[in-house]
Amino acid sequence: MSLRARQVDARRHRILDAAALLIRQTGGTDFSMRALAEAADTAPATPYNLFTSKEGLLYALLSRSLDDITLQGLALRARDPLDRALEAALKAADIFLLDPTYMRPLYQFLLGVVDPIHRPRFIERSLAYWRTALASAEAANLFNGGLLRSTLEYALMAQFMGVLDFWIHDDVDAAGFRRRVTSGTVLLLLPLANETQRARLLRRLRSAHKITRQPGLGAVVPIGIHPPPAQESQA
């Protein structure tokens, strides 16, 4: 990477970090691009030059969050193919629950704004998460053709996004979010299960509905503020 490219990347990094901090401080995404430029210590035009628009900036934050969700959420330990898909769903939920101050307003923007430019690319990347979560099930020949696999990918994503919308708007609490992610995912996976898998999934379903406390969040880590890249020259 050339020196200029590194400098541009560092400015993007600094602006995204400043935007993430503003979201945490204000509890929303309504800050102005001028306020963002001041927070990032850049010229007022720099955020526009690098991200084109406020929507482009927020989708860059969403994309960065999805990078982290993918990295952490798909580090799966379960061996059974269906358990792996459920683990991926619960890890994604836990990442949101670990950092609600940032994730709630950021994803409220995603769920509340129509954007024909950025949103389709983000949704396709989100779908790829569930496709990867189901890769072991496909390798184990649990699907009767690609159509069923594709349908289940969309169903898992839609189910998760629906429960996420409830959580973002405080219709469910943290435990309710995790419980409903478990329930919906299990019910979608049951048609693929053999007798042993079915019994195990149903145990997970029954166990989820006994949870009344906030779940432990395991080994996921907060996202949004990233370590800075190599130091740039003055913007």
C-alpha positions in Angstrom: 0.0 0.0 0.0 1.4 3.4 -1.0 1.9 6.2 1.6 -1.0 8.1 0.3 -3.3 5.1 0.5 -2.2 4.5 4.1 -2.9 8.1 5.0 -6.4 7.9 3.4 -7.0 4.6 5.3 -5.9 6.2 8.6 -8.3 9.1 8.0 -11.2 6.8 7.3 -10.3 4.8 10.4 -10.2 8.0 12.6 -13.5 9.3 11.2 -15.2 5.9 11.8 -13.9 5.8 15.4 -15.1 9.3 16.0 -18.5 8.4 14.6 -18.7 5.4 16.8 -17.8 7.5 19.8 -20.5 10.1 18.9 -23.1 7.3 18.7 -22.1 6.1 22.2 -22.1 9.7 23.6 -25.4 10.8 22.0 -27.3 7.5 21.9 -28.2 8.0 18.3 -27.0 8.6 14.7 -28.4 12.2 14.4 -25.0 14.0 14.7 -24.1 16.3 11.9 -21.2 15.7 9.5 -19.7 18.9 10.7 -19.8 17.7 14.3 -18.2 14.5 13.1 -15.4 16.4 11.3 -14.7 18.4 14.5 -14.7 15.2 16.6 -12.3 13.5 14.1 -10.1 16.7 13.8 -10.4 16.8 10.1 -11.6 19.4 7.6 -15.4 19.7 7.2 -15.3 18.3 3.7 -13.2 15.2 4.6 -16.0 12.9 5.7 -17.9 13.7 2.5 -14.8 13.1 0.4 -14.2 9.7 2.0 -17.8 8.5 2.5 -19.8 10.6 0.0 -22.8 11.0 2.4 -24.0 10.5 5.9 -25.6 7.2 4.8 -22.4 6.1 3.3 -20.6 6.7 6.6 -23.2 4.8 8.7 -23.1 1.9 6.3 -19.3 1.9 6.6 -19.8 1.5 10.4 -22.4 -1.2 9.8 -20.0 -3.0 7.5 -17.2 -2.8 10.1 -19.5 -4.2 12.8 -20.5 -7.0 10.4 -16.8 -7.8 9.9 -16.5 -8.3 13.7 -19.7 -10.2 14.0 -18.5 -12.6 11.3 -15.1 -13.0 12.8 -16.4 -13.7 16.3 -19.8 -15.3 15.5 -18.4 -17.9 13.1 -15.6 -19.1 15.4 -17.7 -22.1 16.1 -16.9 -24.9 18.5 -19.9 -27.2 18.2 -19.4 -30.3 16.1 -22.9 -31.2 15.1 -24.0 -29.3 12.0 -27.3 -28.0 13.5 -25.7 -27.1 16.8 -23.2 -25.0 14.8 -26.0 -23.1 13.2 -27.6 -22.4 16.5 -24.3 -21.4 18.0 -23.8 -18.9 15.2 -27.2 -17.3 16.0 -26.5 -17.1 19.7 -23.0 -15.7 19.3 -24.4 -13.0 17.0 -27.1 -12.2 19.7 -24.4 -12.0 22.4 -22.3 -9.6 20.4 -25.3 -7.2 20.2 -26.1 -7.7 23.9 -22.5 -6.9 24.9 -22.6 -3.4 23.4 -26.2 -2.1 23.3 -25.2 1.6 23.6 -23.6 1.3 20.2 -25.4 -1.5 18.4 -28.9 -0.4 19.2 -28.8 3.0 17.5 -26.5 1.8 14.6 -28.9 -1.0 13.7 -31.9 1.1 14.2 -30.6 3.1 11.3 -30.3 0.0 9.2 -33.8 -1.2 10.0 -35.4 2.2 9.6 -34.0 3.7 6.4 -34.5 2.7 2.8 -31.2 2.8 0.9 -31.1 1.2 -2.5 -27.3 1.9 -2.8 -25.8 0.5 0.4 -28.4 -1.7 1.9 -28.5 -4.5 -0.8 -24.7 -5.1 -0.4 -25.0 -5.2 3.4 -28.0 -7.6 3.3 -26.0 -9.9 0.9 -23.1 -9.9 3.4 -25.5 -10.6 6.2 -27.0 -13.5 4.3 -23.4 -14.9 3.8 -23.1 -15.2 7.6 -26.1 -17.6 7.7 -24.8 -19.4 4.6 -21.5 -20.1 6.4 -23.4 -21.1 9.6 -25.1 -23.8 7.5 -22.1 -24.9 5.6 -21.6 -28.0 7.9 -25.2 -29.0 7.5 -24.7 -28.8 3.7 -21.5 -30.8 3.9 -23.4 -33.5 5.9 -26.1 -33.7 3.2 -28.9 -32.5 5.4 -30.5 -30.5 2.6 -32.6 -31.8 -0.3 -31.1 -29.6 -2.9 -29.9 -26.0 -3.0 -33.4 -24.5 -2.9 -34.0 -25.7 0.7 -30.6 -24.4 1.8 -31.2 -21.0 0.3 -34.7 -20.8 1.8 -33.3 -21.6 5.2 -30.6 -19.0 4.9 -33.1 -16.3 4.3 -35.4 -17.7 7.0 -32.6 -17.6 9.7 -31.6 -14.1 8.7 -35.2 -12.9 8.7 -35.9 -14.5 12.0 -32.8 -12.9 13.6 -33.5 -9.5 12.1 -37.1 -9.6 13.3 -36.1 -10.4 16.9 -33.3 -7.8 16.6 -35.9 -5.2 15.7 -37.9 -6.0 18.9 -34.7 -5.7 21.0 -33.7 -2.4 19.3 -37.1 -0.9 20.2 -37.0 -2.3 23.8 -39.9 -4.6 23.1 -37.8 -7.4 24.6 -35.0 -7.3 27.1 -31.6 -9.0 26.8 -32.8 -12.4 28.1 -35.9 -12.2 25.9 -33.8 -11.4 22.8 -31.6 -14.4 23.4 -34.5 -16.7 24.3 -36.4 -15.7 21.1 -33.3 -16.1 18.9 -32.9 -19.6 20.4 -36.6 -20.5 19.9 -36.8 -19.3 16.3 -33.6 -20.8 15.2 -34.4 -24.2 16.8 -37.8 -24.3 15.2 -36.3 -23.5 11.8 -33.6 -26.2 12.2 -35.9 -29.0 13.5 -37.1 -30.2 10.0 -33.4 -31.1 9.2 -32.8 -33.0 12.5 -32.6 -36.7 13.0 -33.9 -38.2 16.2 -30.8 -37.5 18.2 -30.5 -34.0 16.9 -34.2 -33.3 17.4 -34.0 -34.4 21.1 -31.0 -32.1 21.7 -32.5 -29.1 20.0 -35.8 -29.5 21.9 -33.8 -29.6 25.1 -32.2 -26.3 24.1 -35.6 -24.9 23.4 -37.0 -25.9 26.8 -33.9 -24.7 28.6 -34.1 -21.3 26.8 -37.5 -20.7 28.2 -36.4 -21.2 31.7 -33.8 -18.4 31.5 -34.9 -15.4 33.6 -31.5 -13.7 34.1 -29.2 -11.9 31.6 -27.1 -14.5 29.9 -23.3 -14.7 30.3 -21.8 -13.3 27.1 -18.8 -15.6 26.8 -15.7 -14.7 24.9 -17.2 -12.0 22.6 -15.7 -8.5 22.8 -17.1 -5.0 22.2 -17.0 -3.7 18.7 -17.0 -0.2 17.1 -13.7 1.2 18.4 -10.7 -0.4 16.6 -7.0 -0.1 17.3 -5.6 2.7 15.1 -3.5 1.8 12.0 0.0 3.1 11.4 0.3 6.8 12.2 -0.5 9.1 9.4 0.8 12.5 8.5 -1.3 15.6 9.5 -4.7 15.7 7.7 
